Amino acid sequence: MRETQSLLTRPMRRSSLIAFASGILLLFVSNGLSEDFKAPPFKVADGFKITMAAAPPLVGYPMMACLDDEGRLYIAESDGRNLTTKAEIEKELPRFVRRLVDKDGDGVYDESTIFADKMTMPEGGLWHDGALYIISAPYLWRLEDTDDDGVADKREKILGYMEFDGRANQHGPYLGPNGRFYFSGGHFGYQFKGPDGSMTGQSRAAGVFSCNPDGTDVRIEGQGGINPVDIEFTDTGEMLSTCAIYDSYGGRHDALIHWVHGGLTQRVYGLPLLHDTGHRLPATSRWGQVAPAGLVRHRGNHFGDSYSDSFFACHFNTHKVVHVRLKKSGSTFTTEEENFISSSSIDFHPTDILEDADGTLLLLDTGGWLSWGCPFSKIAKPEVKGAIYRISRIDGPKPNDPRGEEIDWNNLKLSKSAELIKDERESVRQRASRSLIKSGDKSIPVIEKAFNGSKSIQHQTQLLWTLSRIKSKKSLNLIRESLESESPTLRQVAARSVGILKDKESGIKLTKLLTDDEPQIIRAAATSIGQIKEPSSIDSLFKAISKKNADLHIQHAITYALVEIGDPKRTAHYLNETSQPRLQRTSLRALDKMPEGSLKPEMVVPLLKSPSLIVKEEAQRVISGRPQWKDQVIAVFRELTAKKELTKNDKEAIESIVLSFSEEKDLHNVIHSIIIDPKSSALTKVQLLTAVGFLEKLPTTLLETLKASLHSSSIKVKGAAIALISRFDSEKSIVDALRVISANKKENTSIRVAAMEVIAKQDTSLKEEQFNYLASIIADQNSSPSLRSNASRALSRIIISPKNHLQAIALCKLIPKASPLQINYLTRPFINSASNFSEPSSTEDVNRIGIQLANSLNKVQNSIHLNDLTIIAQSFPESAKEAHSALSSLAKKDPLADRTKKEKLESLLASLEPGNASRGRALFYANRSTCSLCHRVAGQGGTLGPDLSKIGSIRKEQDLLEAIIFPSSTVVNGYENYIVQTNGGSTHMGVIQHESPDSIYISNASGIKELIIREKIKSMTRSPISLMPAGFESLLSNQDLSDLIAFLGSCK
C-alpha cells in the first residue's frame, strides 16, 4: 500500500498529480472548487493513484450514484441533516438528486445541476432506457429529463410501498443481467404491489426484491439481515449484496451475502414471507460492525487481469474500501479479501463505488454529516463535506472512445451489434446488447449466427443474457439449447434464464442437470425446476439431495423447488425412506410448507420415534404448530413412557413431545399419572421431570406432581424434582417441603445439598447449621467434585448483610480450600451484595470482610481471572477504604499477563520430573483433579469438555502443560464458552452441546443442561475465557503434573 495525501490549494483549470520520492502524493484539484476543502489522507494499493473527480461546492454530501450512457453522474445526495422521523422528512423533503457533467472529458466534473429536488430519501440509482430510476421511499421512481436541461421534468411512481424513518434502509434499483430491476431494504415495513396486481405481502423482514422495469411481476428474492444495501451480479448471474447488521450473535456482524432464490439468512428480523426450508444462508464473508455500503464488480481491463471480475466493497465505519475475490466453494463462494483503500481520517466515510466507462473507479465519500443509524460516531459533523474520487491504475491501459460515442448507433446493422457484444469496452457491450433487445425477434438469427461462430465463452454468455431479455419463444429455443452446452458457464446462465422466464419446455433438460458435475449448476437447475413447477422432476430432486455434494445451498434450492412444485402425494412418498434421514427431513419440511391438508398426524407423529435426530426435530417442529394433533401425540407419549427401559432415542422423543405440547393440560395429566404411579420406572419419571425442566415456565397443573415427587423413595426422582424446582420460582408449600428435607440428617447428602440451594435462592440466606453443613462438604477434599460444586453453588445464592457477616468471613476462609471449579461460585455472594456494602452503618464489617477476602484471593490468584477480580473489587465501595484498596491492588496484578505466563510456563516445564502414566491415570479420575468431571478417555468420564482419548498424538508436553494451567489460551473448536442473554433479561453461560433450528442446549461448569429458544435470544457472545478455570496447578504437586501429562501423552 502507498500513502496518498490530498490537498486543495487554489483554483486550477486542470488536476495535477505531483509524486515525491517519499512515496507521498500531493494532489491539487479544482475547477472552481472550494479552497477550504481538504481531502483526507489515503493509503491505496500499490500501482494505483487517487485523483479528485468532484468536491465542494460542486457536490456536498454524496451517498450513492450511477452513470448514464453519456457519462453524466447522478448522485443521491443528503442535505447534511439527520432527520429522524417520517413526519419530519415528509414535511421538509430535504434530499435530492444531483447531476454532474465532465464537459471536457478530463475525468474531473465541472458542471452541477439539481436533477430532482424535494425528495424523501433517494438511495441508489439506475440509468435505464433514457431515464433515472431511483428508490426514494415510499416508492420506486422513474425520473426523466425530457428537454435535456439537466432537470427532471417528469416523475412517475413505478412501485410502492415501503416505510421509512430517516435511516438508510432502501436502496436501488440495480439492473440484473436478465433485465429485471433489483432493490433492497425494507426493515421498516413494506407491502409492494405492482401495476399488474402482483404482490409481496406485508412484512418488515428486510430483503432483496425484484420487478420488471415497469413495476410488474414484483417478487421477493430473499430475506434477512436488517439492511441489505448494494447488489451486484457475477457473469453467471449469481447475486451478492452487502448487508449492514447480518446478525447479532457474538456482537453485531455485517456481511457480504450470496443470495439464492427464496433464501432466508441465518437471522431474519421480522416475519419472513418466504418458505423457510430450514437451510439458512450463511454469510459469504462475515464482517464486524463495518457498515458496508457500495459494492461493484470490476468488469474492465484497466486494473489488470488480477482485478478482473473481482469486487470492491465500501466499509463506512472503518473508513476503507476492501478488494474481494470470490472463490467457488461447492455451490456458493468463499472470499479472499484485502484492503484496497483506507484512510486514517475518522471523517472519511465511503458510501458507494462504481466503475466508469474507462475502467477507473469512482468513489463517493459522504463526509461527516451522518450520525444516526450505523455509524460508530454519534456526533454529526455537517461541516465536513464529502467528495468524489477517481481511482486509476498508474500506467493502466485506457480504451479509446470508452462509451462508443464515435459509433453510429442509429444506423448500426444488427450483425455489427452482435459482434460488438465481445468488444473490450463494457459500455459498448451493454449498448450493443440493448440495441439487439430493442429489435426483438429480428435480432435472433443474427445472435444465433454470432453465438455459433464465437469461440469466446464471455461473448456467448453476453449473447445468452441478451436473448433472455428479448423474452420470446424464439429466444427461449436458443437458450434451451445451451442447457446441454459443454461450457459450465453457459449451462448455468441458460438454467438461470429459463427459470426466471418460466419456460416449462425446459423441464427434461433441467432435470438432467441435477446430475451435473458442477454444484452451482445443480443448484441453478433445482431452482429453475421449482420456478417452472415441473412435477416429473420430483424423484430426481430427491436423488440429487441425497448426494454428498448437496451442500446447504443445494439442499435449500431443492427443498424450495419441492414446495413450489406443490405435489404432496409424490413428495410424501419419501417420508418412508427410513434409511435416508435427509430425504425424510426434506419431504417433511416441503409438505409442511404446502397447503393445509398435505400432512396428516399419522404421517408425522411416528417420526417422533425416529432414530435420526434431524427427522425427530423436524417432526417436533411440525407437530408443535398443530395442536389439533394432540390426541395422536399423547398416544405415542403413553407408548414411550410405558417402556421398561428408555433408549436415548426414546428420551429425546419424550422431550420433544413435552416441548411441543407444553401448554396442553391433557399431557400434564398424563405426566402426573405416570409420576405418582408406583409401577412406573424411576428412570422414566426422571426423564419426564428433566423434560419439564426445559420449558420456559412451569405449568401450574404440575405443582402437585412436583410435591408428589419430593416424597419419592427414589433418590434420582427426588433429585430430578429438586433440580426442576430450582429452575423456577417456587411456591411456599414446596419450599417448606424442601426445608424438611434439608433438615433430615438421614436424607441422602446430595438431596440435602440440592434442597439447601433452592432455600438459599428463595431466602437469599441460610441458617447457621445449613451454612456449616455445606462448608464442611466443600472443605472435605475426599468429597466428590460434583458434590463440592453443588455445595458451592448453594452458597453462591446467599446475600451478605450485617446479620450474616460472620458467614461472609467463613466464606472467605473456604476459598483457599476450594478447587478452581468452586471458587467462581464462592465469590458470587460478594459481587451480588454490593448494594449492602454501601450502607454507612456496615463499613467496619465490610472492611473486615474485604480484607479477609483479599487475603484468601491472593492465595488462589492463579485460579481466578483478572476480570473477575476487578468486578469483586468494584463491589466494595471506596468508603470501605482498607477493603477497597486491598482488593483493587489485587485486581491490578494480572497473573495471566503474556510475559508472566511465558515465565511461569517455562519455570514449571523446567521443574517437571519424569512422569508416571499409571499414576497420572488414577489422578485423572480422582476427586481432587476433577479432570474426568468434564473430559473422557476411552469412553470413561464427562462430555462437557473435549474427548482426550487421542490427545497424546496431537499435543506435545508443553502444549499439555499450557492447556492445564492456562486453559483459556487455546479453546478447542466446538467447546467455546458462550454467554447468552435472553429478551427476558436472563443470562446463561456454558458450552453449546446441541443446536436445532429453533433452540440451543448449553451445559455449564456444573453439568447442568439448559434449553434456550432461539426466538428468545437477545445476544450470544463467545467468551474469551474457557469454561475450564485456571489454577489447577495450585491443587497439584509438580510430580502430579508430571504424572498427569505423562498419562495424557500416552493417550494416542
N, C-alpha and C positions, 0 to 999 in steps of 0.2 A: 504494500500500500504506500502511496505517496501522499504528502500533505499539501493541500491547496488552500491558500488564504485569499478570499475575495474581498476587494475593497473598491468602493466607488469614490472617485475624487472630483471630477468635473465633467460637464457635458462634452462628449466627443461624438463625432459622426459615426465612427465605427468602433467595434470592440477590438481590443488588442491584448495579447497574452504575452507576458514577459517572464521567462524562466531564468532562475538563478541557479548557480552551482549547488546551492544548499538543498535543492530539491523543492523549495517552496515557490509556488507560482503566484504571482500577483496579477490580478485580473482587473482591468479597467473597462467598464462598460457604461455606455449611456447613449441615449438618443432623445435628449430632453428628459432624462430620468432625474430623480431627486438626488441632490448632492448629499443629503443626510442619510440616505440608506446605506447600511453596511452589511454586506453578506457575511454569513457565519464561516468559520474555518471548516475545511473539509479534508477528509482522507479518502482517496479514491484508489481503486485497484491499479496496479502497475500497468502502464501503457495507455492510460486514459486521461482525459482532461475534462474540466468543467468550465463552461463559459455561461455568461448571463444571457438569457433569452428575453426576459421581461422583469422589470422591477418597478416599485412605486415611482411616479404616480400612475404609470401605465396599468398597474394591477395592484390590488390591495391585499385581500385575504383569499387567495385561490384555494379551492378544495378539490374539485375533480374536473376533468376536461376531456375533450375529444377534438379530432381534426376533421375538416370536410375535404372534399375532393381537390380543392384548390390550396389546401394547406393552412386555411384560416383556423384559428384555435378558439373553441367555445368553452368558456370556463364557468362552472358553477361556483359562485363566489358569495362569501359572507360579508355582512356589513361591519363585522367586528364585535357584535354584541352577543351575549349569551342569554337569549330569551328562553324561559324555561316552561312556558305553558302554551297550550294550543291557542287559548284566547289571545294572549299577547301577540303571538305570531300572526294570527288571522287579522288582528287589528292593525299591526304595523306593516305586514307583508314586506319584510326587511331585506330579503335576499334577491339575487338577480343573476342573470347570465351575461357575461361579458364576451365580446368578440375581439380577438387580437389579430392583426394582419401584419405580416412581414412584407412590406411593399417592394423592397429592393432585393429580396432573396438572399440576405447575408446571414440568416439564422437568428437575427435579433428583431423582435417585433417592434413596430414603430407607429402603429395606429390602433386606437382602442375605442370601441363604442359599446354602449349597453344594449345588448341584443334583445333582452327581455327583462323588464323590471317588475317590481311588485309581485314577488313570488314568495311562497312559504319557505320551503327548504329544498331547493334544487340540489340533487345529488346524482352525479354521473353524467351521462350524455352520450348520444349516438347520432352521428350524421348518417341519414339513410334516405335515399330517393328524394334528394332535394330539400330535406327539412331536418330540423333538430328534434330528436325525441329525447325526453328527459323526465325522470321521476321527480316530481315536486309534490309531496303529499298534500292532499289525499289522492292525487291522480297521476297517471302516466300521460304526458302531454306531447302533442305534435306542434312545433313552433316553426312557422315558415315566413321567410322574408321575401314577399312577392315582388318587391320593386328594387331589391338588391341595394338598399341604403344602409345596411348593417343593423337594422332594427326589425324584429319580427312583428309583422302586422296581422298575422293570422295565428290564432291559438285554438287548438282542438283538444278536448278531453278524449283520450283513447280508451282508458281503462281505470277503474277505481273499485273499491275504496280502501284506503289504509289510514289508520290513526297515526298521530304524531304528537310529540310534546317538546320539541326543541333539541332533542338528542339525535345525532345522525343514525338513522335506523331504516333507511330505504334508499336503494341505490340502483342505478341503471338508466336505461336498458343497455344490454350488451348483445351484439349480434352473434348468434351461433352459426356454425358452418352450414347448417341446414336451412338457414334463412329465418329461423324463429328468433324472437326477442326474449332475452332472459333478464330477470331482475331479482333483487334480493332484499331481505329485511323482514319487517312485519311484526316485530315483537310487541308493539303497542296495540296490535289488533288489526284485522283486515277481513274483508269479505269481497273478493274480486268477482265481478260479473261482466262477461264480455257482451258485445252487441248482439252476438248470436245466441245469447242465453246461457252459455257455458259458465260454470261457477266453481269456485274453490271450496265453498263453505266458510264458516266463520271461526276464527281462532286467533290466538296471539302467539302461537308457536312459530317462531321465525323460520325462514327457509329460503329456498330458491324457487322461482316461478317462471313460467314461460307463456307466450301467446304469439299469435301471428302479428305482423306489423299493424294490422287494422284492429287489434284487440280481441279477435275471435279465438276460439279454442284455447281458453285460458286453462293452465294446468299447474299443479304443484309438482315440482320435480323432486324435491327432498326437503326435509325439515330437521332443524336442530340448531343448537347454539343460540345466542341472543342477537348477534349482529353479523350475519354473513355480509361481506362487502363486495369486493371486486370479483368478477367472474371472468375466467379465461378458458380456452379450449386447446387441446393438443391437436395435432394434424389429423388424428383419427376420431376427433370429436369428443374425447374424454373431457369432462367438465370439472374444473377446480375453482375454488374460491378461497379468499382469505376470510377469516371469521374472528371477530372480537368476542370474547367470552364463549369459548367452546365448551368448557366445563369448569367446575369449581372443586374438583377432587384434588386434595393436596394443595389448595390455593387456586386462585384464578389462572386459567390457561387459555390462551388464544391458539389459533391453529390455521394450517392450510388443509383444506378438506377436498378429497376426491369424491365428488357426488355421483351416485348411481341412481338410476330410475327408481323412485319410490323409497329411497333410503332415509332412515332416521339415524341421526348421530347418537353417540353414547349418552348424551344428556340433551333432552328436549325440554325447553322451558315453556310450558303451556300445553294445551290439548292438541296432540298430533291428529291430523286429518287423514294421514296415510296409514295403510295397514302396517302394523308392527310385526315384522317377520321373526323377531327375536334375534336377528343378526344386525346389531347396531354398528354404524360406520365408525371406525376409529379415525383419529386424526392422521393425515398423511405426514404432517410434521406438527408436533405439539410444542408450541412456544410458551414462554412465560407471558406476563402481562405487557405485551409489546404494543397492543392496539394496532393490529395490522390493517392496512387500508388498500391502496392501489396495488394492482398486480398486472403484469404484462408478460406475454410470451414474445421473445425477440425472434422475428421472422427473417430479417435481412441478413446480409453478409458483411456489413460494415464492422461489426465487432470481431469477426473472425470465426473460424469453424468451431472453436471450443465453446462459443456462446450461442451457436445456432440452436434454435428450438428450446432454449432454456428460459427460465422465468426470473423476473425481478419483483420483489415484494417490498412495499414500504412499511416500516415499523415506526409508527408515530411516537410512541413513548420513549423508545430507545434511540431515536434520532439517527436512523440509518436505513439503508436500502440493502437488502440481502439478495445475493445471487443464488438461485435454487435450480439444481439439476435433478430431473426426475429419473429414477431407475426403476425398471419393471420389477415387480415382486409379486409373483402369482398373477392374479387378475387385477392388481392395483399397483401402487407405487410406493417406494421409499424415496428419500431425498438426500442429496449431498448439498450442503449449504456453506456459504462463506460471505463475510461482509464485502460488499461492493463499494458502498459509500457510507461514511459515518461522519459525525460532527461532535465536537466537544461542547458545542453550544446547546444549552438546555432549551433554547427557544427555536431551534431548528426542528420543524415538525413536518416530515414528508407525508403527503396525503394521497398523491396519485403519480403514476408514471406511465408514459405511453411512448410508442415508437413513431417517429416521424418518417416520412417517405424516404429519406436518405439513409435510414438505418440508425441515426442518432436517437438518443432517448431524451424526452422532455420530462423533467422532474418538478413537481409542484410542492413548494414549501408554503404552508398556510400561515406561518408566523405564530405569534404568541397569544392570540385572542381567545382560543378555546379553553374553557376551564370546566365545562360540565359534560359528564359522560365518562369517556375512557381515560382522559389524561391523568398522569401522575400528579401534575401540578394543579392545584385548585385555585391558583391566582391568575386571573385574566390579565394579559398584557397586550391590549389593543395597540399600544404604541409601537410594538414590534410587528411590523408588517412582513408579509411574505413576498415571495418572488418565484420566478420560473427559471430553471437552469437547463442547460443543454449538455448532455454527456456524450462525448465522442471519443473514438479511438485515435490516438496520435498516429498520424500517417495511415489511418484506415481508409480503405477504398470508398469512394463516393460515386454513385451512379450519375451519369449524365441524364438530365431530364427525368428526375426521380418519379414524378407524377404522370409522366407520359403526356405532357401538355403539347408536345410537338406532333403527337399522333392525331390524325384527322378522324376522330371517333364517329362523327356523324356520317361519314361515307365509308367506314371500315367494313370490309367484307367479313361475313361470319367465319370463313375459314381462317382469316387472319386473327380474329378474336380468339378462336380455339388455339391457335399457335401461340398467341401472347400469354396464354394461361401458364406457360412454362417460362415466362420472362423472369429475369433475376429481380426485377423491381416488384415488390409486394403490391404497391398501389396500382401498378399496371395490371398485374394478375387479377386483382379484385375488380378493377374496372372492366376488364375483358370478360370476366365471368358475368358481371351484371348485364353487359350488352347481349350476351347469349341468352341469359334468363329472360330478358325483355322480349326477345324474338320467339320465345316459346318453342313449340314443336318444330318450327322451321330450322332451329339450331341443331336438332338431334342428329340428322345424317352427318353434319359437319363434326359434331362432337364424337360420334361413333368412329368416324374415319380417323380423327386425331387420336382417339383413345387406342385404337387397334394398331396405329402406326407408331405410337410412342414407346420408347424404351425407358422412360423416366417414371418411376413409381410416384414421385411427387407430382408430376404433370397429370398422371392418370387419377391420382387422389383428388386433385382440384377439379378435374372434369367430372368425377363422380359426385362431388358435392354440388357442382353446378347442375347436374341432372336432377339431384334430389330437390333443388329449389324450383325446377320447372314444373314438377308435380303433375305429370300427365301419364297416361297409360304407356305411351311410347318410351318415356324416360324411365319408367319403372321396369320395363322389359330389359333395358340395358343394365340397370342397376342390379337386377336379379341375376344376370349372367355372372356378375363379379362375385357372387356368393361362392362360386366354385373356382375363383382365381387362385393361381399359385402363390400370389403375394398375400401374406397375412394382413398387411395394411389395407389392401383393397377388400379383402373378405370382411374385415372389421367395419370399414366405412359402409360397405354395402349392407351388412347386417344391421347396423345402427339406422341407416336410412330407411330401409323397408319397414322397420318397426315404427319409426316416427310417422311415416306416411301410411301406416296400417294397411300394407299390401298383403292381403290374405292369400294371394297366389304364391307367396314365398315360403309357406309352411313347411313343405317337404325339404327344401334346401336348407332352411334354418335348422330343422331337426337334425340333419346330417352334421351340421356344425357343432352340435353338442358333444361330438367325439373329436373335435379339433385338437391339435397339439398345443395350441396357444390358449392359455387360460382366459385372456381378455376377450378372445373371440367366443369362447364358450359362454362367458357372462353376457356378451352383447347378443348372442343368439337367443339365450334364455329370456332376456329382457324383451326382445322383439316378438318372440313366440307369445309372451303374455300380452303384448300390445295388440297383436292381431287375433288373440284368443283362439289359438289353434288346439282343439281338444285331442287330435290324434298324436300330439307330442307328449302327452302326459307320462306314458311309460318311459319314454326316452329322457324326460326331465328327471324322473326318479332314479333312473340308471346313472345319469350324469352326476347327481348329487351324492351318490354312493361312492364315487371315485375319490382317490386320495388327493387329487389335485383340486378338489372342490373346496376352495378356501372360503372365508367368511363372505366375501363379496359375491362369489358364485352361489353360495347357499342362499344368500338374500335374494338374488335375482331369480333363482329357480322357485323359491317359496312364493315370491311376489307374483311370478308368472302363473303359478297354480291358482292363486287367489283370483287373478284377473280372468283366467280361463273359466273358472267357476263351475267345474264339473264334479259335484260331490260324490257321485257314485264311483267314478274311476279313481278319484283321489282316496276315498275311504278304503279301497282295496289294500292299500299299503299300511293300514293300521295293524294288519295281521302279520306283518313282517317282523316277527319277534327276534329273528337273528340279526336284524339290521335296525338298531335303535334310531339311527339318523333318519331313516325312511319313515319310521313310526312318528317320530317327533315332527318331521316336515309335514306329513299328512295331517296330523292333529292340528298343527298351527294353521295350515291352509284352510282346513274345514272350519275352524273356529272363526275365520275372517269371512267366510261365505255367508249367504243369507241364513236367517234363523231357520232351524229345522234340518240343517245339514248334519248336525251332530245330535245323537241321542244318548241318554245316560248309559245304556248297555254297551255302547261303543267305547266309552271313556272311563267309567268307574273301574272296570277291571284293570286298567292301566296303572292305577294307584299301587298295584302289587307288582309292577314290572321290576325286574332286576336291574334295569337301566335307570340311572339317576336322571338323565336328561328327559326320558319318557315320563318318568314319575312326576318330575317337576312341571312338565308341560301339562300333564293331566290335572295336577293340583291347580295350576293357574286357570285352566278352562273351567274346572268344577267350581272354583271359588266365585266365579262370575255367574253361576247358575244355581241359586238357592232352591229352585224348584226341583232339583235332583236329590234333595236331602234324604229321601226315604231309601233310595238305592245305595247311596253312600253309607248310610248308617248300617245297612245290611252287611256291607263289606267290612265295616268297622267292627261289628259284632263277630264276624267270622275271624278276623285277625286277632282280636283280643281273647278269643276262646282257645287259641293255641296254647299248648303246654310250654313250648319254647318259642321264643321270638328270634328270627334271624335279623341281621342288620337291615335287610330289605323290608321286613315286617315293621320294624321300629320306625323306619323312615316313612312308611305308608301311614302308620298311625299318626305320626307327627303331621303329615300333610293334611290328613282329614281334620285334625283338631284345628289347624291353622285356617283351613279353607272354610270351616263352618263354626268359627269361634263364637258366634252370637246365637247359634241355634240351641234353644232350650232342650229340644229333644235329644240332642247329642250330649248336653250336660247331664241329663237324666241317665243316659246310658253309662257315662263315665262314673257317676255316683254309684250306680248299682254294682258296677264292677269293683270299685274301691271297697265298698262295705261287704262284698261277698267273700266270706272266708275261704271259699273254694277257688277263688281267683289267685293266680300265682303272684308272688311278691314282685317278680321282675316285670310282669305286665302292669301292675299298679305303679311301680317306679317309672315305667315308660310313659304312662298316662300323665302322671304328675309332672314329669320333665317336659312333656309336650305342652301342657297347660302353661308352664313357665315361660314359654316363648311368646305367649300372647301379649298384646300391648297393654291390656288391662285385665284384671281378674274378674270373671263373671260372678256376680253376687250369688247366683244359683249354685256355685261350687263352694261357698263358705262352709256349709255343713259337711261337705266332702273332706275339706281340709281338717276340720275338727275331728272327724272320724279317723283320719289318717294318723293324727297325733297319738291316738290310742292303739295303734297297730303294734302287734308283738314283733314285727319285723323292723330291725334297725334300719334297713335300707329304705323301707317305705316311710318310716318316721323321718329319716334324714332328707328324703326327697320332698316330703311335705314342708319341712322347715326351710329348705332351700327355696321352695316355691313362695312361702310366706315372706321370706326376706326380699323377694323381688318387688313386692307390692306393699302399699300402706296397709297396715294390719288393724283389724277390729280389736277392741279392748278384750273381748272374751277370748280371742285367740292368743293375744299376748299374755293374758292371765294364765292360760293353759301352759304356755312356754315358761312362765315363772315357776310353775310347779315342777316342770321337767328339769329346769336348771338347778333347782334346789335338791333334787333327788340324787343323793350320793350313790345310789345303787344303779342309776342310769348309766348307759354307755357314755364314755368320755367325749367322743366326737359329737354325740347328740347334745350333751350338756353345753359344749362349746358353741355349737350352732344355735342353740336356743338363746344363749347369752348374747350372741351377735345381734339377733333380732331385738332383744331387750335393749341393748345399748343403742341400736339405731332408733328405737322408739323413744327412749327416755333421754338419750344423749348422755347417760351416766350409768355407772354400775355400783352396786353395793360393795362394801369393802371385801366381803367374802368372795364375791364373784370376781372382782379385780384380782385378788391374790391367787385365786384358782387358775385364772388364765395366765398370770405372770409366772406361776410355777411351771406351767407347761412349756412356756417359751424358754425359760431358763434351763430346762432339762434337755441336755444335749442328746439324750437317748430317746426322746420322743420323736415320732415320725415327722419328717419335714412338712407333710401336708397338715398334720395336726397343729404343729407350731405356727404354720402360716395362717391357719384358720383362727387360732387364738389371737394372733397379731391383728388379723383383720377385725376381730371382735373389739379389740381395744382401740382400733383406729376410729371407731364410731363415737367415742366419748368426746365431750366438750369440756375443756378445763375452766374451772371457775374457783372463786375463793373457797367454796365448800369442799372441793376435792383436790386442792393444791398439793396435798401430800401424795396423792396418786400420780400427779404430774412428776414429782421428784422420783417416785418409784419407776415411772415410765422411762425417765431419763437413764436411770441406772440399768434398765433392762437392755438398752440399745447396744452396749458393747457385747452382750451375751447373745445377741440375735444374729442370724445369718443375713446376708445381703437381701435375700428374698423378703425378709420380715422387717428390715429397717425402714423401708419406704412406708409400710403400714404404721409403724410406731411413731413416725414423725408427723403423721397427718393431724393428730389432735392439736398439736401446737400451731399448725397452719390454720386449722378451722376455728381456733379460739382467739384469733387476732382481735376481734371486737371486744372481748372480755379483758384482754391485756391492756386495753387503752383506758380502763376505768382508773381514775386517780387513786381511789382507795386501795387498789391492789398492787401498787408499784413495788412495794417491798417484796411481796410474794413473787411477782413477775421477775424481778431481778434474780431472786434465788433460783427460780425455775430456769431462767435463761442461762445463768452461769453454769448450772449443773448440766444443762443440755449441751452447751458449748464444749464442756469437758468431755462429755460422752461422744459427741460427734467428732471431736478431734482424734479419738482413738479409732474411729472407723471411717475416717475421711475418704479413704480409697473406695469405700463401698457406697458412696452417695455422690450424685452428680452435682457439679457446681451450680447448675440452675436451681436444683432443689435447696441447696444451702442458701442461696440468695433469697428464695421465697421464704424460707424459715426465718432468716434474719429480718426480713421486711415485716414479718408478723409481730415482731416485738417493737413497741413504739420507742421513739427516741427519749421519751420521758423516763423509761427504764434504762438509764444510761449504761450501767455496767453490763446488763444482758445484751442490749442492742450493740454495744461496742464489741463484746466478745464474739458474738455471732457474725457481725459484719466483717470483722477481721478474718474470721474463718472462711467466710464466703469469698474473700478476695484472693485466697490461696487456691490456685487451680491445680489440684494434684494430677489432673489429666492433660496438662499442657503438653504440647508436642515434645519439647525438649525433655521435660521431666519424664514423659512416657518412654522416650527412647533410652534415657539413662537407666530408668528402672528396669526396663526390659533387658537391656544389656547386662545389668548387675545380676538380675535373677538368673539369666541364662548362664552366666559365668559360674554361678554358685551351685548349679544343679549337679547332683551326683548321678551316676548311672541308675536308671530306674528299674523296678521290678514290675513287669506287666501283670503278673498274677495278683500282687498286692494292689496294683492300680485298678484291676477289675473289681476287686472287693470294695475298694474305695468309691468307685463309680456308682455302685449300687447302695452304698452306705448312707445312713441318715444325715451325717454331718456334711457330706459334699453336696447333696441334693441334685446331683447330675441327672440321675435316672428319673427324677420327677418330671423332667421335660424332654430328655433325649433317650433314644433307644439304641441298642446294639444287638444285632442278630434277633430282632423281634421282641426283645425284652426291654421295658422302660416306657417312658411317656412319649407323646406325639406332638407336644406343643412346639418343640424345637426340632431342628433338622436331625434326620437319622444319621448316626455316626458309624454305621457298620463298615463303611469303606473309607473313612476319613484319613486313615494312615496312608492310603495310596495317592492322596492328592494334597496333603499338607505335611510340611516339614516340622521339625521340633520347635523352631522359633515361631512358626505360624500358630502352632497349637498353644504355645505358652501365651502368645499375644491374645488369642481368642478367649483364653480363660481369664486373664487379668484385665484386658481391655475389650470386653465383648462388643462395644459399640463401634469399634474401629472398622469392622467388616461384618455386615449382616447378610446372611445368605438370602438370595432371591427367593421370594415366597414366604419368608419368615420375618418380614419387616413389621415393625411395631406401628400401628396406626392409632391416631386419635380421632374419634368420630363424634361429631356434635350433631344433635338432632334439632329439629324445628321446635321441639318442646323444651329445649334448654338442657337436656341431659347430656352427659359426656361419657363415652366408653373408650377404653383403651385395650388393645391387645393385638394378637396376630389373626389375620383373616384365614380361617381354616376352610371355609367353603363359601362359594358365591352362587347365587341363582339370579335369573333376570330380575327378580323382584326383591331380593333380600341378600344380606350377608350375615355370616356367622363368625363371630370373633371369640377367641379364648384369651383370658387374661392370665397373669402370672400364677393365679391360684387354681388354674384349670377350669374356671367357671366359663361355660359357653353361653354366649348371648346372641339372640337373633335380632337384627335391626332391619326394618323395612326400608328399602331404598327411597321411597317417596318421602320418608320422614327425615332423611339425612340432609342436614344443612351444609356441612362441610366434612371432608375426610382428609386428614393431613398425615403424611408419613412422618413419624417421629425419628429424629436422628439418633435417638437413644434406644438401644436394644432392650427387649423385654427381659433379657438376662442381665441382672445387675452386676456392676463391677465389684471387686473386692473379695473374691473367693480365696485369693491367696492369703488373706488375713486369717482364714479358718484352717489353712493347711500349712504344714511344715514344708520346708524345701524338699525333704525326702518324699512327702506326699505328692508334691507337684511333679517330681521326677517319676514317681510310680504311675501317676495318672497319665502323664504324657507318654510314658512307655506303653501303657495299655492302649491308648488311643492310636499311637503309632503302629501298633500291631493289628489294628482293625483294617484289614485290606480285602 
